Amino acid sequence: MPTGFTGRDIISIKELNKKEILLVLNQAEKLKRAPEPELLKGCVMGSCFFEPSTRTRLSFETAMQRLGGSVIGFADPGVSSATKGETLYDSIRIIGQYADVITMRHPLDGAARRAAEATEKPIINGGDGANQHPTQTLLDLFTIRECQKRLTNLSIAMVGDLKYGRTVHSLAQALIHFQPTFYFVAPDFLQMPDHLLEQLREAGIKYSLKKTIEEVVNKVDILYLTRIQKERFSDISEYEKAKNLYVLDVPLLAKAKPNLRVLHPLPRVNELSPAVDSTPYAYYFEQAANGLYVRQALLGLVLGKL
């Protein structure tokens, strides 16, 4: 049955309305409960990763294969014609002639939009620079709903690199549909960008800026940690100032609400102690696993099979 997703690019979470977001989450939930190993039989996905990735690339490729489809592509731009000077536009125009859908990650903001201009095949953005990461946002929403049994009226803390973190940018925008209360925990030089705070104000969403995890841990349902992304800093001294500012360990969780769940888009460096893994609050490995079902849902929807 047509859903409005067939042939559609998934570039930015802002382009999905609340009804569409919930459709993706509901389809992902169905696929988690009841696998469909023949759904995309005969379909080909182009997996084009111009930037390193573990979870996003492997979950997309596993999603396609477990739905019966096949995968072509690369995980290292060094093996593509980009090393010969080929433009992104030309690369995607060619790959679009081989594949039915293209998933991609690229280090430059706006690269996914440029790729979408090059082909009529649907492009699914697996992250473009510090800009957008819509599939991570959808799996985050799926995970929040799964562990809290709802999406509406939750208290959510986002901690760490809120300036460069595409995951928190996209997630904050998506959660506007669900009336959250936000706590943004970061030093001033890594706080949430002003244009995103303005969007929250315009939507009537409550938020406050905080400096420490201790200030919020007893108030929130979701504690969303991010690593300080060394690769996004042009000034290494800024990175050195920030890299150890926030470290979540077990003692910090002493005053947490029983329903608190800790999420993290991974990879972690030193901001999340491995000791937290064995607490009832840890939910980040389940979060990563949920990427498979959300990406299956998106592939099935854009290829017109769901």
C-alpha positions as MATLAB code, in Angstrom:
seq = 'MPTGFTGRDIISIKELNKKEILLVLNQAEKLKRAPEPELLKGCVMGSCFFEPSTRTRLSFETAMQRLGGSVIGFADPGVSSATKGETLYDSIRIIGQYADVITMRHPLDGAARRAAEATEKPIINGGDGANQHPTQTLLDLFTIRECQKRLTNLSIAMVGDLKYGRTVHSLAQALIHFQPTFYFVAPDFLQMPDHLLEQLREAGIKYSLKKTIEEVVNKVDILYLTRIQKERFSDISEYEKAKNLYVLDVPLLAKAKPNLRVLHPLPRVNELSPAVDSTPYAYYFEQAANGLYVRQALLGLVLGKL';
ca = [
       0.000    0.000    0.000;
       1.387    3.459   -0.888;
       2.636    5.434    2.113;
       4.203    8.493    0.499;
       7.675    7.083    1.170;
       8.168    5.224   -2.111;
      11.166    6.651   -3.985;
      11.684    9.301   -1.340;
      15.022   10.658   -0.122;
      15.616   10.574    3.642;
      17.991   13.518    4.046;
      16.874   15.420    7.135;
      14.629   14.529   10.060;
      12.949   17.933    9.622;
      11.360   16.636    6.414;
       9.386   13.974    8.272;
       6.218   14.979   10.085;
       4.960   13.325   13.266;
       2.697   10.894   11.420;
       5.561    9.797    9.148;
       7.955    9.352   12.068;
       5.438    7.151   13.861;
       4.866    5.127   10.688;
       8.610    4.339   10.497;
       8.708    3.395   14.188;
       5.632    1.174   13.881;
       7.032   -0.617   10.833;
      10.340   -1.123   12.657;
       8.476   -2.598   15.621;
       6.668   -5.043   13.318;
       9.938   -6.110   11.686;
      11.559   -6.615   15.092;
       8.693   -8.899   16.101;
       8.268  -10.676   12.768;
      11.237  -10.727   10.325;
      10.536  -10.573    6.559;
      13.514  -12.345    4.933;
      12.120  -12.079    1.376;
      10.781   -8.516    1.464;
      13.525   -6.933   -0.678;
      14.551   -9.951   -2.720;
      16.025   -8.772   -6.044;
      16.722   -5.250   -4.781;
      20.234   -3.767   -4.638;
      21.493   -1.214   -2.097;
      24.516    0.969   -2.833;
      26.446    1.469    0.422;
      28.650    4.551   -0.046;
      30.644    5.509    3.029;
      33.054    8.377    2.414;
      33.725    8.561    6.182;
      34.441    5.798    8.734;
      31.473    4.031   10.274;
      30.812    0.815   12.146;
      27.224    0.706   13.410;
      25.552    2.747   10.668;
      27.198    1.010    7.719;
      27.016   -2.512    9.090;
      23.423   -2.166   10.283;
      22.331   -0.820    6.871;
      24.090   -3.664    5.085;
      22.734   -6.271    7.509;
      19.254   -4.756    7.228;
      19.308   -5.094    3.449;
      20.653   -8.631    3.490;
      18.204   -9.834    6.139;
      15.366   -8.539    3.972;
      16.658  -10.632    1.071;
      18.378   -7.821   -0.856;
      21.999   -7.455   -1.915;
      24.655   -4.818   -1.286;
      27.310   -3.125   -3.402;
      29.575   -0.253   -2.417;
      32.586    0.761   -0.366;
      33.566    1.550    3.201;
      36.680    3.541    2.302;
      36.645    6.411   -0.202;
      40.242    5.500   -0.974;
      38.966    2.596   -3.088;
      36.503    4.772   -5.021;
      37.085    7.085   -7.980;
      37.035   10.022   -5.570;
      40.785    9.431   -5.334;
      40.973   10.229   -9.055;
      39.153   13.508   -8.597;
      35.638   12.315   -9.459;
      32.978   14.592   -7.990;
      30.365   13.348   -5.529;
      27.685   14.232   -8.088;
      29.259   12.051  -10.779;
      29.922    9.165   -8.386;
      26.329    9.046   -7.203;
      24.937    9.470  -10.715;
      26.846    6.341  -11.768;
      26.047    4.302   -8.635;
      22.374    5.169   -9.077;
      22.439    3.230  -12.338;
      23.503    0.078  -10.484;
      21.462    0.288   -7.279;
      17.796    0.695   -6.316;
      18.579    2.712   -3.175;
      21.746    4.422   -1.925;
      22.811    4.811    1.688;
      25.702    7.158    2.297;
      27.857    8.961    4.828;
      30.039   11.902    3.958;
      32.219   14.303    5.992;
      30.783   17.458    4.377;
      27.589   19.182    5.513;
      25.002   19.089    2.747;
      26.607   16.192    0.859;
      23.470   14.034    1.077;
      21.386   16.792   -0.504;
      23.909   17.115   -3.322;
      23.821   13.355   -3.844;
      20.033   13.428   -4.096;
      20.334   15.919   -6.966;
      22.451   13.429   -8.910;
      20.053   10.474   -9.051;
      16.384    9.580   -9.086;
      17.063    6.633   -6.786;
      16.274    7.279   -3.114;
      19.176    8.511   -0.985;
      19.209    7.676    2.731;
      21.549    9.946    4.677;
      23.773    8.040    7.107;
      25.338   11.273    8.357;
      26.717   14.339    6.573;
      29.344   16.244    8.523;
      27.948   17.953   11.621;
      24.642   18.448    9.843;
      22.067   15.625    9.983;
      21.832   11.933   10.881;
      18.133   11.100   10.414;
      18.369    7.313   10.726;
      20.176    7.644   14.070;
      17.361    9.943   15.190;
      14.706    7.428   14.212;
      16.448    4.591   16.030;
      16.852    6.880   19.052;
      13.117    7.627   19.025;
      12.335    3.929   18.603;
      14.580    3.110   21.568;
      13.159    5.867   23.777;
       9.626    4.644   23.083;
      10.676    1.049   23.726;
      12.299    1.695   27.103;
       9.886    4.374   28.370;
       6.670    2.992   26.801;
       5.915    6.452   25.418;
       7.468    9.391   23.571;
       5.425   12.280   24.930;
       6.195   14.521   27.913;
       9.586   13.042   28.788;
      12.468   14.810   30.499;
      15.628   14.386   28.446;
      19.193   15.460   29.158;
      21.684   15.735   26.312;
      25.291   15.789   27.484;
      28.650   16.570   25.903;
      29.324   17.829   22.393;
      26.076   19.604   21.572;
      27.682   22.060   19.132;
      29.062   19.586   16.604;
      26.922   16.552   17.471;
      24.625   15.830   14.527;
      22.817   13.151   16.554;
      21.622   15.601   19.203;
      20.704   18.236   16.624;
      18.443   15.851   14.727;
      16.996   14.273   17.875;
      16.100   17.619   19.448;
      14.297   18.658   16.257;
      12.357   15.395   16.060;
      11.325   15.458   19.704;
       9.594   18.814   19.168;
       6.606   16.698   18.056;
       6.422   15.038   21.491;
       6.537   17.904   24.038;
       9.743   17.062   25.930;
      11.543   19.030   28.609;
      15.219   19.345   27.665;
      18.337   19.818   29.774;
      21.406   20.635   27.676;
      24.597   19.857   29.602;
      27.733   21.286   27.985;
      30.372   23.986   28.423;
      29.481   27.280   26.760;
      31.743   26.616   23.770;
      30.008   23.281   23.037;
      26.416   24.243   23.804;
      23.486   23.606   21.494;
      23.621   26.019   18.523;
      21.507   29.152   18.795;
      19.437   28.363   15.691;
      18.280   25.091   17.272;
      17.463   26.779   20.572;
      15.428   29.296   18.589;
      13.468   26.455   16.964;
      12.680   25.052   20.415;
      11.547   28.436   21.695;
       9.313   28.959   18.671;
       7.739   25.538   19.270;
       7.137   26.274   22.951;
       9.511   23.538   24.137;
      10.974   23.955   27.625;
      14.741   23.730   27.933;
      17.526   24.822   30.252;
      21.297   25.011   29.866;
      23.335   23.204   32.517;
      27.005   22.693   33.313;
      27.026   19.338   35.162;
      25.386   15.920   35.014;
      24.797   16.105   38.778;
      22.297   18.930   38.228;
      20.001   16.813   36.072;
      20.476   13.111   36.815;
      17.625   12.970   39.356;
      15.205   14.810   37.044;
      15.373   12.973   33.728;
      13.949    9.890   32.049;
      16.652    9.772   29.361;
      20.313   10.704   29.762;
      21.734   10.976   26.241;
      25.522   11.070   26.278;
      27.734   12.043   23.355;
      31.472   11.769   22.910;
      33.575   14.873   22.390;
      34.310   14.555   18.663;
      37.975   15.303   18.113;
      37.546   15.160   14.333;
      35.091   18.093   14.364;
      37.434   20.551   16.115;
      39.498   22.943   14.035;
      41.246   24.133   17.227;
      42.837   21.188   19.060;
      43.197   23.243   22.245;
      39.392   23.494   22.380;
      39.199   19.716   22.188;
      41.764   19.275   24.964;
      39.703   21.549   27.224;
      36.553   19.530   26.611;
      37.554   15.878   26.291;
      37.301   14.906   29.983;
      34.623   17.317   31.161;
      31.831   14.737   31.345;
      32.374   11.182   32.506;
      29.369    9.131   33.573;
      30.177    6.478   36.153;
      28.083    4.423   38.567;
      28.256    6.797   41.592;
      26.734    9.585   39.475;
      23.648    7.414   38.990;
      22.950    7.063   42.725;
      20.090    9.589   42.614;
      18.656    8.516   39.256;
      14.961    7.791   38.811;
      14.244    4.038   38.509;
      13.066    4.445   34.911;
      16.163    6.394   33.800;
      17.885    4.934   30.769;
      21.292    5.988   29.503;
      21.631    6.263   25.727;
      24.740    6.921   23.626;
      25.066    6.870   19.810;
      28.517    5.253   20.189;
      31.424    4.923   19.806;
      32.308    5.892   23.348;
      35.731    7.053   24.392;
      36.066    7.949   28.080;
      32.751    9.726   28.716;
      30.885    6.512   29.619;
      32.430    4.144   32.138;
      32.187    0.430   31.231;
      31.001   -0.092   34.823;
      27.685    1.493   33.819;
      27.118   -1.395   31.367;
      26.005   -3.741   34.149;
      23.546   -1.299   35.742;
      19.807   -1.355   34.961;
      20.167    2.142   33.495;
      22.324    1.115   30.527;
      20.381    0.852   27.270;
      22.930    1.896   24.635;
      23.693   -1.568   23.299;
      19.960   -2.188   22.781;
      19.872    1.242   21.123;
      22.577    0.197   18.650;
      20.783   -3.087   17.934;
      17.574   -1.211   17.162;
      19.296    0.492   14.237;
      18.820   -2.721   12.282;
      15.019   -2.648   12.517;
      14.645    1.069   11.854;
      16.879    0.868    8.791;
      14.967   -2.186    7.572;
      11.766   -0.186    7.875;
      13.208    2.750    5.929;
      14.563    0.520    3.148;
      11.228   -1.243    2.817;
       9.314    2.044    2.774;
      11.433    3.917    0.220;
      11.488    0.855   -2.050;
       7.688    0.633   -1.880;
       7.539   -2.769   -0.189;
       5.954   -1.658    3.096;
];
